[in-house]
Amino acid sequence: MSTNQPHDPTQQTTWQTPVVPAPPVPAPPRKSWFARHKIITGLLALVLIGVVASAVNGGGSSLPTTTSPGAAGGRGGDAPAEGAPASAKVGQKVRDGQFEFTVTKVQKGVKSVGDQYLNEKAQGQFVLVNVTVSNIGDSAQTLSDSSQKVRDAKGREFSSDTAAAIYVKDNKVFLEEINPGNTVKGTLVFDMPKGTEPASIELHDSPFSDGITVQLR
């Protein structure tokens, strides 16, 4: 006997829709360091613009100081003028291009800069070089800390730490446009290995200027 039942057209047929699992929700993309540090990124962009502007406007040759007979200086990389020492010392005025520099103080072994809320810690030690910079030219010139270099006794060259310089209070030398006749003061920051002694600093009014050397010890 057949068990098949005839189809009743008046009876509603129930269809079961297969359940399809929802696709997994993708993890949100991790933001880059620049996206997470928008303020510092913006400042670094300004530094780059300043470097380009300095390269266009600056690049003048170094001149010896005029503060006292025999006080430092000479054209960067050239022999000093007769009777002048090979390089300047802390406290002496030197010139490169449109800028007259005076290194006023050197501080070593600094672990961090800034305050308890906003600060930057050194990989090794921060070396802080306090400088006074005057524009002795006839037009405005942008001073960039990235143009300045420190060397140790082994001749190794260290670039400035612009990100750390931002946290130094009232700092006017990490990126500053100086008009003719004006003077600014500030601190150049260098991250050097612990125990390393800074021997000299090479100061520039732009990335392509001759530069002038000041002994730090």
Buried (B, 14 or more C-beta within 10 A) or exposed (E): EEEEEEEEEEEEEEEEEEEEEEEEEEEEEEEEEEEEBEEBBEBBEBBBEBBBBBBEBBBBBBBBBEBEEBBBBBBBEEEBBEEBBEBBBBEBBBBBBBBBBBBEEBEBEBEEBBEEEEEBEBEBBBBBBBBBBBBBBEEBBBBBBBBBBBBBEEEEEBEBBBBBBBBBEEBBBBBBBBEEEEEBBBBBBBBBEEEBEBBBBBBBBBBBBBBBBBBBE
